[in-house]
């Protein structure tokens, strides 16, 4: 995740840019005099002792060796060699304490083979060392920085790596990392000494702490508010309180964060009721603890989602803290959601407030220090693109706190929930000319509430619109009215369409998002519903990662018998559409050459295409074994056309009206099959342990991913369908 994100900088420039201050005029030679050729552990011990004895960082700070004990609240059990703490926050048991660590120090005995960086090749754009040790040690530094950013409300952070008698200093932010040239601290002791001295003189903001987040201590009134709110059961959706209660755990600090709401676009036709008027500001304060979900990578958006307590409304809300890409043409997610709300788009989150976090340090700066590599040859070189993106700190608060999609109760509900989100997608396209572009397992939520009759209604909620984009118009010469906003493809790789992964310059379209919905259905079907798949983790790896195209999964009943379940029927229908789309759109490309199943018409695909077409025309369709194979390209063109206007959503059979008392469902014949099958063949849903065991192979692979499936409540018996060559490959 951080390839080409490290920038070399001379020590003097680094100190001037990031650690300004007056020189101490202290003789540092006694502090950093050479030690004997000892082990890495002894080198560390002597180094830490000298830092503390000589009060290198002043009287307020203490260096603590933590190489043998990990933070008990850290599931990864990482043990950084040394941390610098304020004395009042320093651990006394020798354990790493990520929540109060000011900077971390890592020790390596060897100054050459263990160096994660290569100064000699920096000018050519190859600053990152390629040796096995170098790669491993660089990975260590990244993982430590990740934990520091995760546990604290950080704008940036510093670290030091000791390489024998040499050292490097690193500054991390969400765009990348600035690394000093390697220097010998024995020959030039003032360099390391001055860094620690000046660091201790920096303000909290300059050390990297966010001033809009205040630590809530146990004697704070807000701490009592959080404890009280976590105990008081809710009359409706008490699972939200339980989420909040679980976030109040040891090792994770509590915070009070501020969100300054931004006014609506003045050109908007009609403002939403909960938006401040233009020219006014509205500050709200929220109480948070451990994130409900988080992204571990240091570089990038670094999104953390919290179940938060709103001090204004005294209700639980969902707070999204992220570092959005700050580029031309990129609209803030809160502004997008308010526009969609004005245009009556269904099944989307409700914005409470949102806005860029204002003040010093709320924009990344490391990207400004990148320099293009020196070319080896003058001719034939394209202009270098800065791999470090500018990010701005941003917060979005939403009214709804949804359940993950893997809490669906049975196969029928899985389709209903996804259908809700397809309708949201359809509304956004037709009413706002907006394409979501990041349909994935983690971006579809379940929102439940009571309707006017007191009945609990569960609805699908299409979330995370930050990567959405207006659909450009194609002009006469075939070009479009807008180009890419970022140099690389965006989206969740596992669920992106084959077309978008095989061609990074392809303009994303409706068909790509609809294919992503298909992959979401397949993902949850394979992981959580009974099938003849013996190794779920292997299938997920091969289909969604390694991109093997000849995998097959056949349908089985709960009692082990071979039956055709309605979900298998639905997936087969959808697969016939996408197969037809690829055959029709790219009939003679390398993709179809790579995968013969996309070149040739299979009897089953054609039969299913006929069966589906008959159903759309209102006829019942013949028995699938009696249908004649269709060999006409016109039929493929017709099926492919369904993907251009959301026919996938079953718009011919649903009224399109959503209210509290009428939950839309898939086509009635499919629903009938689900209900009949569930009644006849289901011996009862598997318990939580059975479901957890079935998904264990996948959960272990995606333990820290936002799209990680989490074992939850029970399911009935729908099954997955076999895959018959939708994609030839899923990209490199």
C-alpha positions as CSV (number, residue, x, y, z in Angstrom):
1,X,0.0,0.0,0.0
2,X,3.0,2.3,0.4
3,X,5.0,1.5,-2.7
4,X,6.6,4.7,-4.0
5,X,5.2,6.7,-1.1
6,X,8.5,7.4,0.6
7,X,10.4,10.6,-0.2
8,X,14.1,11.2,0.7
9,X,15.0,14.6,2.1
10,X,18.3,16.0,3.4
11,X,18.5,16.2,7.2
12,X,18.8,20.0,7.2
13,X,15.7,20.5,5.0
14,X,13.7,18.0,7.1
15,X,14.4,19.9,10.3
16,X,13.7,23.3,8.7
17,X,10.4,22.0,7.2
18,X,9.0,19.9,10.1
19,X,11.0,20.4,13.3
20,X,11.8,24.1,13.6
21,X,13.3,25.5,16.7
22,X,16.4,27.0,18.3
23,X,19.5,24.9,18.7
24,X,20.2,23.6,22.2
25,X,24.0,24.5,22.0
26,X,24.5,21.3,23.9
27,X,27.5,18.9,23.4
28,X,25.8,15.7,22.3
29,X,29.0,13.6,22.0
30,X,28.7,12.0,25.5
31,X,25.1,11.0,24.8
32,X,25.7,9.2,21.5
33,X,29.3,8.0,22.0
34,X,29.8,4.6,20.4
35,X,29.0,1.4,22.3
36,X,30.8,-1.9,21.8
37,X,29.7,-4.3,19.1
38,X,26.8,-5.8,21.0
39,X,23.5,-7.4,20.1
40,X,20.5,-5.5,18.9
41,X,18.8,-5.8,22.3
42,X,21.8,-4.5,24.2
43,X,22.2,-1.7,21.7
44,X,18.6,-0.7,22.4
45,X,19.0,-0.9,26.2
46,X,22.1,1.3,26.3
47,X,20.5,3.8,23.9
48,X,17.3,4.1,25.9
49,X,19.3,4.5,29.2
50,X,21.3,7.4,27.7
51,X,18.2,9.1,26.3
52,X,16.6,9.1,29.8
53,X,19.8,9.7,31.9
54,X,20.8,12.8,29.8
55,X,17.2,14.0,29.5
56,X,17.7,14.3,25.8
57,X,14.0,15.2,25.3
58,X,13.7,17.2,28.5
59,X,12.3,16.5,31.9
60,X,8.8,15.9,30.7
61,X,9.5,12.9,28.5
62,X,10.6,9.4,29.0
63,X,11.8,6.7,26.6
64,X,10.5,3.2,27.4
65,X,11.8,0.0,26.1
66,X,8.8,-2.2,25.0
67,X,10.4,-4.8,22.8
68,X,9.2,-7.8,24.8
69,X,5.6,-6.9,25.7
70,X,2.7,-6.0,23.4
71,X,-0.3,-3.7,24.1
72,X,-2.9,-6.1,25.5
73,X,-5.7,-4.3,23.5
74,X,-3.8,-4.9,20.2
75,X,-4.9,-8.1,18.4
76,X,-1.9,-8.0,16.2
77,X,0.4,-8.2,19.2
78,X,3.0,-5.9,17.7
79,X,5.9,-4.9,20.0
80,X,7.7,-1.8,18.9
81,X,11.3,-1.6,20.4
82,X,10.9,1.8,22.1
83,X,8.4,4.6,22.6
84,X,8.7,8.1,23.7
85,X,6.0,9.2,26.2
86,X,5.1,12.0,28.5
87,X,6.2,10.8,31.9
88,X,2.6,11.0,33.2
89,X,1.5,8.7,30.3
90,X,4.5,6.3,30.2
91,X,3.8,2.6,30.7
92,X,5.3,1.2,33.9
93,X,5.1,-2.5,32.9
94,X,7.3,-2.4,29.8
95,X,4.3,-2.9,27.5
96,X,3.7,-1.0,24.3
97,X,1.0,1.6,24.8
98,X,-0.2,2.9,21.5
99,X,-2.8,5.3,22.9
100,X,-0.3,7.6,24.5
101,X,2.9,7.1,22.5
102,X,4.4,10.3,21.1
103,X,6.8,8.7,18.7
104,X,8.3,5.3,18.2
105,X,11.9,4.1,17.8
106,X,13.0,0.9,16.0
107,X,16.4,-0.6,16.4
108,X,18.4,-2.7,13.8
109,X,22.0,-3.8,14.4
110,X,23.1,-3.7,10.8
111,X,23.3,-0.3,9.1
112,X,23.4,-1.7,5.6
113,X,21.5,-4.9,4.9
114,X,18.8,-3.9,7.4
115,X,18.2,-0.5,6.0
116,X,14.7,-0.2,4.5
117,X,15.9,2.6,2.1
118,X,18.6,3.1,-0.5
119,X,20.0,6.6,-0.7
120,X,22.1,5.9,-3.8
121,X,19.1,5.1,-5.9
122,X,16.8,7.8,-4.5
123,X,17.4,10.3,-7.3
124,X,16.3,7.6,-9.8
125,X,13.0,7.0,-8.1
126,X,14.1,3.7,-6.4
127,X,14.5,4.9,-2.8
128,X,12.8,1.9,-1.3
129,X,15.3,-1.0,-0.6
130,X,14.5,-4.2,-2.4
131,X,16.5,-6.6,-0.2
132,X,14.5,-9.1,1.8
133,X,15.6,-7.6,5.1
134,X,14.9,-4.1,3.8
135,X,11.4,-4.9,2.7
136,X,10.6,-6.7,6.0
137,X,12.0,-3.8,8.1
138,X,10.1,-1.2,6.1
139,X,6.9,-3.3,6.6
140,X,7.5,-3.2,10.4
141,X,7.8,0.6,10.3
142,X,4.5,0.9,8.3
143,X,2.6,-1.4,10.7
144,X,3.8,0.5,13.8
145,X,2.8,3.8,12.2
146,X,-0.6,2.3,11.3
147,X,-1.2,1.4,15.0
148,X,-0.2,4.8,16.1
149,X,-2.6,6.5,13.7
150,X,-5.4,4.1,14.6
151,X,-5.3,4.6,18.3
152,X,-4.9,8.3,18.4
153,X,-6.5,11.3,16.6
154,X,-3.4,12.1,14.5
155,X,-2.6,14.6,11.7
156,X,0.9,13.2,11.3
157,X,3.5,11.4,13.3
158,X,7.3,11.0,13.7
159,X,9.5,8.0,14.2
160,X,13.2,7.1,14.3
161,X,15.0,4.0,13.0
162,X,18.4,3.3,14.5
163,X,20.7,1.3,12.1
164,X,23.8,0.4,14.2
165,X,25.7,3.7,14.4
166,X,23.4,5.3,11.8
167,X,19.9,6.7,11.9
168,X,17.0,8.0,9.9
169,X,14.1,10.2,11.0
170,X,10.6,9.8,9.4
171,X,7.6,12.0,9.2
172,X,4.3,10.2,8.3
173,X,1.0,11.6,7.0
174,X,-1.8,10.3,4.9
175,X,-0.1,11.2,1.6
176,X,3.2,9.3,2.3
177,X,6.3,9.6,4.4
178,X,9.4,11.9,4.3
179,X,12.6,10.1,5.3
180,X,15.9,11.8,6.0
181,X,19.1,10.7,4.4
182,X,21.0,8.2,6.6
183,X,23.5,9.8,8.9
184,X,26.0,8.6,11.4
185,X,24.9,9.8,14.8
186,X,28.3,8.9,16.4
187,X,30.2,11.1,14.0
188,X,27.4,13.7,13.9
189,X,25.7,13.4,17.3
190,X,24.1,16.8,17.1
191,X,21.7,15.7,14.4
192,X,19.9,13.1,16.5
193,X,20.3,15.1,19.7
194,X,18.8,18.3,18.1
195,X,15.9,16.3,16.7
196,X,14.9,14.9,20.1
197,X,15.4,18.3,21.8
198,X,13.3,20.2,19.2
199,X,10.6,17.6,19.2
200,X,10.1,18.0,22.9
201,X,9.6,21.8,22.3
202,X,7.0,21.3,19.6
203,X,3.3,22.1,20.3
204,X,0.9,19.2,20.3
205,X,-0.3,20.3,16.8
206,X,3.3,20.3,15.4
207,X,3.9,16.9,17.0
208,X,0.8,15.7,15.0
209,X,-2.2,15.9,17.3
210,X,-5.6,17.0,16.1
211,X,-6.8,20.0,18.1
212,X,-10.4,19.3,17.1
213,X,-10.3,16.0,19.1
214,X,-10.1,16.3,22.9
215,X,-9.2,13.4,25.1
216,X,-12.1,12.5,27.5
217,X,-10.6,11.4,30.8
218,X,-12.5,9.5,33.5
219,X,-13.1,12.7,35.6
220,X,-14.7,14.4,32.6
221,X,-18.5,14.9,32.6
222,X,-18.6,13.6,29.1
223,X,-17.0,10.3,30.2
224,X,-20.0,9.8,32.5
225,X,-22.4,10.7,29.7
226,X,-20.8,8.0,27.5
227,X,-21.1,5.4,30.3
228,X,-24.7,6.3,31.0
229,X,-25.7,6.3,27.3
230,X,-24.1,2.8,26.9
231,X,-26.3,1.4,29.7
232,X,-29.7,2.8,28.8
233,X,-31.5,0.4,26.5
234,X,-33.2,1.8,23.4
235,X,-36.9,1.1,22.6
236,X,-35.9,0.6,19.0
237,X,-32.7,-0.7,17.4
238,X,-31.0,-1.4,20.7
239,X,-28.2,-3.1,18.7
240,X,-26.9,0.5,18.1
241,X,-26.4,1.0,21.9
242,X,-24.7,-2.4,22.1
243,X,-22.3,-1.3,19.3
244,X,-21.5,1.9,21.3
245,X,-21.1,-0.1,24.5
246,X,-18.6,-2.4,22.9
247,X,-16.6,0.6,21.8
248,X,-15.9,1.6,25.4
249,X,-13.1,-0.9,26.0
250,X,-9.8,-0.8,27.7
251,X,-6.9,0.4,25.7
252,X,-9.0,2.7,23.5
253,X,-9.3,6.3,24.6
254,X,-12.5,8.3,24.5
255,X,-12.6,11.5,22.5
256,X,-14.8,14.5,22.0
257,X,-14.6,15.6,18.4
258,X,-16.0,18.6,16.6
259,X,-17.8,18.7,13.3
260,X,-18.4,22.1,11.6
261,X,-21.3,21.7,9.3
262,X,-20.9,23.1,5.8
263,X,-23.9,24.9,4.1
264,X,-25.6,23.6,1.0
265,X,-24.4,24.6,-2.4
266,X,-25.9,28.0,-3.1
267,X,-26.9,26.9,-6.6
268,X,-29.0,24.0,-5.1
269,X,-32.6,24.1,-6.0
270,X,-33.8,23.4,-2.5
271,X,-31.8,23.0,0.7
272,X,-32.3,20.2,3.1
273,X,-33.9,21.0,6.4
274,X,-31.0,20.1,8.6
275,X,-28.4,22.2,6.7
276,X,-27.1,25.6,7.9
277,X,-27.8,28.6,5.8
278,X,-25.1,30.0,3.5
279,X,-22.8,32.3,5.5
280,X,-23.5,30.6,8.8
281,X,-21.7,27.9,10.7
282,X,-22.9,25.1,12.9
283,X,-20.6,23.3,15.2
284,X,-21.6,20.0,16.8
285,X,-19.8,17.8,19.3
286,X,-19.7,14.0,19.3
287,X,-18.3,11.5,21.8
288,X,-16.5,8.5,20.4
289,X,-14.2,5.6,21.5
290,X,-13.0,2.5,19.6
291,X,-13.9,2.6,15.9
292,X,-16.7,0.4,14.7
293,X,-14.6,-0.2,11.6
294,X,-11.3,1.1,10.4
295,X,-8.8,1.0,7.5
296,X,-5.3,0.0,8.6
297,X,-3.2,1.5,5.8
298,X,-1.3,4.7,6.8
299,X,-1.5,6.2,3.4
300,X,-4.8,7.0,1.8
301,X,-8.2,7.9,3.3
302,X,-7.5,6.2,6.6
303,X,-11.3,5.9,7.2
304,X,-12.5,5.2,10.7
305,X,-16.2,4.7,11.3
306,X,-17.6,5.3,14.8
307,X,-20.9,4.8,16.6
308,X,-21.0,8.2,18.2
309,X,-23.1,10.0,20.8
310,X,-24.4,13.3,19.6
311,X,-24.3,15.8,22.5
312,X,-26.9,18.0,20.7
313,X,-29.6,15.5,20.0
314,X,-28.6,13.0,22.7
315,X,-28.9,10.2,20.2
316,X,-26.5,7.7,18.6
317,X,-25.3,8.5,15.1
318,X,-22.7,7.2,12.7
319,X,-19.5,9.4,12.4
320,X,-17.1,8.8,9.5
321,X,-13.6,10.3,10.0
322,X,-11.6,10.2,6.8
323,X,-8.9,12.0,4.8
324,X,-10.5,12.6,1.4
325,X,-8.5,13.1,-1.7
326,X,-8.4,16.8,-2.3
327,X,-8.4,17.1,-6.1
328,X,-10.2,19.0,-8.8
329,X,-13.7,17.8,-9.5
330,X,-14.0,15.6,-6.4
331,X,-17.1,16.5,-4.4
332,X,-17.4,15.8,-0.7
333,X,-19.6,12.9,0.2
334,X,-21.9,14.9,2.5
335,X,-22.6,17.3,-0.3
336,X,-23.4,14.3,-2.6
337,X,-25.8,12.8,-0.2
338,X,-27.6,16.1,0.4
339,X,-28.0,16.5,-3.4
340,X,-29.4,12.9,-3.7
341,X,-31.8,13.6,-0.8
342,X,-33.1,16.8,-2.5
343,X,-33.8,14.7,-5.6
344,X,-35.7,12.1,-3.6
345,X,-33.2,9.2,-4.1
346,X,-34.3,6.2,-2.0
347,X,-32.4,4.1,0.4
348,X,-29.4,6.3,1.2
349,X,-28.1,7.6,4.5
350,X,-29.4,10.9,6.0
351,X,-26.7,13.6,6.6
352,X,-26.7,15.1,10.1
353,X,-23.7,17.3,9.4
354,X,-20.5,17.2,7.4
355,X,-17.4,19.3,6.6
356,X,-13.7,19.6,6.1
357,X,-11.9,19.9,9.4
358,X,-10.5,23.4,9.6
359,X,-7.2,24.6,11.1
360,X,-3.5,24.0,11.0
361,X,-2.3,20.6,9.9
362,X,-5.7,19.4,8.5
363,X,-4.2,19.0,5.0
364,X,-1.3,16.7,4.2
365,X,1.9,18.3,3.2
366,X,4.3,15.5,2.4
367,X,3.2,15.3,-1.2
368,X,4.6,18.8,-1.7
369,X,8.1,17.6,-1.1
370,X,8.1,14.9,-3.8
371,X,10.5,15.5,-6.7
372,X,10.3,13.7,-10.0
373,X,13.1,11.1,-10.5
374,X,16.1,12.0,-12.6
375,X,15.7,10.3,-16.0
376,X,18.4,7.9,-17.1
377,X,17.7,8.8,-20.7
378,X,16.4,12.1,-22.1
379,X,14.2,10.6,-24.9
380,X,11.1,8.5,-24.7
381,X,10.1,9.4,-21.1
382,X,6.6,10.5,-20.1
383,X,6.1,13.2,-17.5
384,X,6.3,11.7,-14.0
385,X,3.1,11.8,-11.9
386,X,3.4,12.5,-8.2
387,X,2.4,9.2,-6.5
388,X,1.6,11.1,-3.3
389,X,-1.9,12.6,-3.3
390,X,-3.1,15.6,-1.4
391,X,-5.6,14.7,1.3
392,X,-7.8,16.9,3.5
393,X,-9.2,15.8,6.9
394,X,-13.0,15.4,6.6
395,X,-15.9,14.2,8.9
396,X,-19.4,13.1,7.9
397,X,-22.2,12.3,10.4
398,X,-25.1,10.2,9.4
399,X,-28.4,9.5,11.2
400,X,-28.6,5.8,10.4
401,X,-26.4,3.3,12.1
402,X,-26.8,0.2,9.9
403,X,-26.1,-3.5,10.4
404,X,-23.6,-5.2,8.1
405,X,-25.2,-7.0,5.2
406,X,-24.0,-10.4,6.6
407,X,-26.8,-10.1,9.2
408,X,-29.4,-11.0,6.5
409,X,-31.8,-13.7,7.7
410,X,-32.2,-15.8,4.5
411,X,-31.5,-15.8,0.8
412,X,-34.8,-14.1,0.0
413,X,-33.9,-11.2,2.3
414,X,-30.4,-11.0,0.8
415,X,-31.9,-10.3,-2.6
416,X,-34.5,-7.8,-1.2
417,X,-31.8,-5.8,0.6
418,X,-29.6,-5.7,-2.5
419,X,-32.6,-4.8,-4.6
420,X,-33.2,-1.8,-2.3
421,X,-29.7,-0.7,-3.1
422,X,-30.1,-1.2,-6.8
423,X,-33.1,1.0,-6.7
424,X,-31.0,3.6,-4.9
425,X,-28.4,3.3,-7.6
426,X,-31.1,3.6,-10.3
427,X,-32.5,6.8,-8.7
428,X,-29.1,8.3,-8.5
429,X,-28.5,7.7,-12.2
430,X,-31.9,8.8,-13.4
431,X,-32.5,11.7,-11.1
432,X,-29.0,13.0,-10.4
433,X,-27.0,11.6,-13.3
434,X,-24.6,10.1,-10.7
435,X,-22.8,6.8,-10.7
436,X,-21.8,5.2,-7.4
437,X,-18.6,3.4,-8.7
438,X,-17.8,1.5,-5.5
439,X,-20.4,-1.2,-5.0
440,X,-19.0,-3.7,-2.5
441,X,-19.9,-5.9,0.4
442,X,-19.0,-3.3,2.9
443,X,-21.0,-0.5,1.3
444,X,-24.4,-2.2,1.6
445,X,-26.0,-1.9,5.0
446,X,-29.2,-3.1,6.7
447,X,-31.3,-0.3,8.3
448,X,-34.3,-1.4,10.4
449,X,-37.1,0.6,12.0
450,X,-40.7,0.3,12.8
451,X,-43.3,1.3,10.2
452,X,-46.6,3.1,10.9
453,X,-48.2,-0.2,12.0
454,X,-45.4,-1.0,14.4
455,X,-43.9,-3.7,12.2
456,X,-40.1,-4.0,12.1
457,X,-39.0,-3.3,8.5
458,X,-35.5,-4.0,7.3
459,X,-34.2,-2.1,4.3
460,X,-31.0,-2.1,2.3
461,X,-29.0,1.1,2.5
462,X,-26.5,2.1,-0.2
463,X,-23.6,3.7,1.6
464,X,-20.2,5.3,0.8
465,X,-20.8,7.7,-2.1
466,X,-17.4,9.4,-1.8
467,X,-16.1,7.8,-5.1
468,X,-19.3,8.6,-7.0
469,X,-19.1,10.8,-10.1
470,X,-21.4,12.5,-12.6
471,X,-21.9,10.4,-15.8
472,X,-20.2,12.3,-18.6
473,X,-21.8,13.0,-21.9
474,X,-20.4,11.5,-25.0
475,X,-19.9,14.1,-27.7
476,X,-19.8,13.8,-31.5
477,X,-16.2,12.6,-31.9
478,X,-16.6,9.9,-29.3
479,X,-14.8,11.7,-26.5
480,X,-16.5,12.6,-23.2
481,X,-17.1,15.9,-21.3
482,X,-14.9,14.9,-18.4
483,X,-11.7,12.8,-17.8
484,X,-10.3,10.9,-14.8
485,X,-9.9,12.7,-11.5
486,X,-7.2,10.5,-10.2
487,X,-4.3,8.7,-12.0
488,X,-5.3,5.2,-10.8
489,X,-8.4,3.1,-10.8
490,X,-10.6,3.6,-7.7
491,X,-13.0,1.1,-6.2
492,X,-13.0,-2.2,-4.2
493,X,-11.0,-4.6,-6.3
494,X,-12.8,-7.8,-5.3
495,X,-16.1,-6.5,-6.6
496,X,-15.1,-4.4,-9.6
497,X,-16.2,-5.5,-13.1
498,X,-13.9,-7.5,-15.3
499,X,-14.1,-4.7,-17.9
500,X,-12.9,-2.0,-15.5
501,X,-10.1,-4.2,-14.2
502,X,-8.8,-5.2,-17.6
503,X,-8.8,-1.7,-18.9
504,X,-7.8,1.0,-16.5
505,X,-8.8,3.7,-19.0
506,X,-12.3,2.4,-19.5
507,X,-15.0,4.9,-18.5
508,X,-17.1,3.4,-15.7
509,X,-20.7,2.7,-16.7
510,X,-23.9,1.4,-15.3
511,X,-23.0,-2.1,-16.4
512,X,-19.9,-2.1,-14.3
513,X,-21.8,-1.2,-11.1
514,X,-24.5,-3.7,-11.8
515,X,-21.9,-6.4,-12.3
516,X,-20.5,-5.4,-8.9
517,X,-23.9,-6.0,-7.3
518,X,-23.8,-9.5,-8.9
519,X,-20.4,-10.2,-7.3
520,X,-21.7,-9.1,-3.9
521,X,-24.6,-11.6,-4.2
522,X,-22.1,-14.3,-5.2
523,X,-19.8,-13.3,-2.3
524,X,-22.4,-13.7,0.4
525,X,-24.0,-16.8,-1.2
526,X,-20.7,-18.7,-1.2
527,X,-19.6,-17.6,2.2
528,X,-22.7,-17.9,4.3
529,X,-25.2,-20.1,2.6
530,X,-25.1,-23.9,2.3
531,X,-23.6,-25.3,-0.9
532,X,-21.3,-28.1,-2.0
533,X,-18.3,-25.8,-1.7
534,X,-15.9,-27.7,0.6
535,X,-13.3,-24.9,1.0
536,X,-14.9,-21.5,1.1
537,X,-11.6,-19.6,1.7
538,X,-10.0,-21.3,-1.3
539,X,-13.0,-20.4,-3.6
540,X,-12.9,-16.8,-2.5
541,X,-9.2,-16.6,-3.1
542,X,-9.3,-18.2,-6.5
543,X,-12.4,-16.4,-7.8
544,X,-12.1,-12.9,-6.3
545,X,-8.3,-12.7,-6.1
546,X,-6.5,-15.2,-8.4
547,X,-9.2,-14.7,-11.1
548,X,-9.4,-18.3,-12.1
549,X,-12.2,-18.6,-14.6
550,X,-13.1,-22.3,-14.6
551,X,-14.4,-22.7,-11.1
552,X,-17.7,-24.4,-10.6
553,X,-20.1,-24.7,-7.6
554,X,-23.2,-26.9,-7.9
555,X,-26.3,-26.6,-5.9
556,X,-27.1,-28.9,-3.0
557,X,-30.0,-29.1,-0.6
558,X,-29.8,-28.9,3.2
559,X,-30.1,-32.7,3.4
560,X,-27.3,-33.2,0.8
561,X,-29.6,-33.8,-2.2
562,X,-29.2,-32.0,-5.5
563,X,-32.0,-29.5,-5.8
564,X,-32.3,-26.3,-7.8
565,X,-32.9,-23.6,-5.3
566,X,-34.4,-20.2,-6.2
567,X,-31.1,-18.3,-5.5
568,X,-29.3,-20.5,-7.9
569,X,-32.0,-19.7,-10.5
570,X,-31.6,-15.9,-9.8
571,X,-27.8,-16.0,-10.2
572,X,-28.1,-18.0,-13.3
573,X,-30.5,-15.5,-14.8
574,X,-28.1,-12.6,-14.0
575,X,-25.1,-14.5,-15.3
576,X,-26.9,-15.0,-18.6
577,X,-27.2,-11.2,-18.9
578,X,-23.6,-10.5,-18.1
579,X,-22.3,-13.3,-20.4
580,X,-24.4,-11.8,-23.2
581,X,-23.1,-8.3,-22.4
582,X,-19.5,-9.4,-22.7
583,X,-20.1,-11.5,-25.8
584,X,-21.9,-8.6,-27.5
585,X,-19.6,-5.8,-26.4
586,X,-16.2,-7.5,-26.8
587,X,-16.8,-10.3,-29.3
588,X,-13.2,-10.5,-30.7
589,X,-10.9,-9.3,-27.9
590,X,-8.1,-10.8,-25.9
591,X,-10.5,-11.4,-23.0
592,X,-12.7,-13.8,-25.0
593,X,-9.6,-15.4,-26.6
594,X,-8.3,-16.1,-23.1
595,X,-11.6,-17.6,-22.0
596,X,-13.3,-19.9,-24.6
597,X,-16.5,-19.8,-22.6
598,X,-17.0,-16.2,-23.6
599,X,-16.5,-17.0,-27.3
600,X,-18.8,-19.9,-27.6
601,X,-22.5,-20.1,-26.7
602,X,-23.2,-22.7,-24.1
603,X,-26.5,-24.5,-24.2
604,X,-27.3,-23.6,-20.6
605,X,-26.5,-19.9,-21.0
606,X,-28.8,-19.7,-24.1
607,X,-31.5,-21.6,-22.4
608,X,-31.4,-19.3,-19.4
609,X,-31.4,-16.3,-21.7
610,X,-34.6,-17.6,-23.4
611,X,-36.2,-18.4,-20.1
612,X,-35.5,-15.0,-18.7
613,X,-36.7,-13.2,-21.9
614,X,-40.0,-15.1,-21.7
615,X,-40.4,-14.1,-18.1
616,X,-39.9,-10.4,-19.0
617,X,-42.5,-10.7,-21.8
618,X,-45.0,-12.0,-19.3
619,X,-45.0,-15.6,-20.3
620,X,-44.2,-18.4,-18.0
621,X,-41.3,-19.8,-20.0
622,X,-40.8,-23.4,-21.0
623,X,-39.1,-26.1,-19.0
624,X,-35.4,-25.4,-19.2
625,X,-34.5,-28.7,-20.7
626,X,-36.9,-28.3,-23.5
627,X,-35.7,-24.9,-24.7
628,X,-33.9,-24.5,-28.1
629,X,-30.4,-23.0,-27.9
630,X,-30.4,-19.4,-29.2
631,X,-27.6,-18.6,-31.7
632,X,-28.4,-15.1,-32.7
633,X,-26.3,-12.0,-31.9
634,X,-29.5,-10.0,-31.7
635,X,-30.5,-11.9,-28.6
636,X,-27.3,-11.1,-26.9
637,X,-27.8,-7.4,-27.8
638,X,-31.2,-7.5,-26.3
639,X,-30.0,-9.1,-23.0
640,X,-27.0,-6.7,-22.9
641,X,-29.3,-3.8,-23.3
642,X,-31.1,-4.7,-20.0
643,X,-27.9,-3.6,-18.2
644,X,-28.2,0.0,-19.5
645,X,-31.4,1.0,-17.7
646,X,-31.6,-1.0,-14.5
647,X,-34.0,-3.6,-15.7
648,X,-32.1,-5.7,-13.3
649,X,-34.0,-4.0,-10.5
650,X,-37.2,-5.7,-11.7
651,X,-38.8,-2.3,-12.5
652,X,-41.5,-3.9,-14.6
653,X,-42.8,-5.8,-11.7
654,X,-42.5,-3.3,-8.9
655,X,-44.4,-0.1,-8.5
656,X,-41.3,1.9,-7.7
657,X,-43.0,3.4,-4.6
658,X,-41.3,2.7,-1.2
659,X,-43.0,3.5,2.1
660,X,-43.1,2.1,5.6
661,X,-45.7,-0.5,4.8
662,X,-44.7,-1.7,1.4
663,X,-41.2,-3.3,1.1
664,X,-40.2,-4.0,-2.5
665,X,-39.4,-7.6,-3.4
666,X,-37.9,-9.3,-6.4
667,X,-40.1,-10.7,-9.2
668,X,-43.1,-12.5,-7.7
669,X,-42.3,-15.8,-9.3
670,X,-38.9,-15.9,-7.7
671,X,-40.3,-14.9,-4.3
672,X,-42.8,-17.7,-4.5
673,X,-40.1,-20.2,-5.3
674,X,-38.1,-18.9,-2.3
675,X,-41.0,-19.3,0.1
676,X,-42.0,-22.7,-1.2
677,X,-38.4,-24.0,-1.1
678,X,-37.8,-22.6,2.4
679,X,-41.1,-24.2,3.6
680,X,-40.4,-27.7,2.1
681,X,-36.7,-28.2,2.4
682,X,-35.3,-26.1,5.2
683,X,-34.7,-28.1,8.4
684,X,-34.2,-24.7,10.2
685,X,-31.5,-22.1,9.9
686,X,-28.0,-23.1,11.0
687,X,-26.9,-21.7,14.3
688,X,-24.3,-19.0,14.7
689,X,-21.5,-21.5,15.4
690,X,-22.3,-23.4,12.2
691,X,-22.3,-20.2,10.2
692,X,-19.1,-19.1,11.8
693,X,-17.4,-22.3,10.9
694,X,-18.5,-22.1,7.3
695,X,-17.1,-18.7,6.9
696,X,-13.9,-19.2,9.0
697,X,-11.7,-19.7,5.9
698,X,-12.7,-16.3,4.6
699,X,-12.7,-14.4,7.9
700,X,-9.1,-15.3,8.5
701,X,-8.1,-13.8,5.2
702,X,-10.0,-10.5,5.7
703,X,-9.7,-10.0,9.4
704,X,-8.8,-6.3,9.2
705,X,-10.6,-5.4,6.0
706,X,-13.6,-3.2,5.9
707,X,-15.3,-5.7,3.6
708,X,-14.5,-8.6,6.0
709,X,-17.5,-10.8,6.6
710,X,-18.3,-11.2,10.3
711,X,-20.2,-14.3,11.4
712,X,-23.6,-13.4,12.8
713,X,-27.2,-14.5,12.9
714,X,-28.6,-17.6,11.3
715,X,-29.7,-18.2,7.7
716,X,-32.1,-20.5,5.8
717,X,-31.0,-22.7,2.9
718,X,-30.5,-20.8,-0.4
719,X,-27.5,-21.9,-2.4
720,X,-24.9,-20.5,-4.7
721,X,-24.8,-21.1,-8.5
722,X,-22.0,-22.2,-10.6
723,X,-20.0,-19.7,-12.5
724,X,-19.8,-20.2,-16.3
725,X,-17.1,-17.9,-17.6
726,X,-18.3,-14.3,-16.8
727,X,-14.8,-13.0,-16.6
728,X,-11.6,-14.1,-18.2
729,X,-9.3,-12.5,-15.7
730,X,-9.6,-10.0,-12.8
731,X,-6.6,-7.8,-13.5
732,X,-3.0,-7.9,-12.2
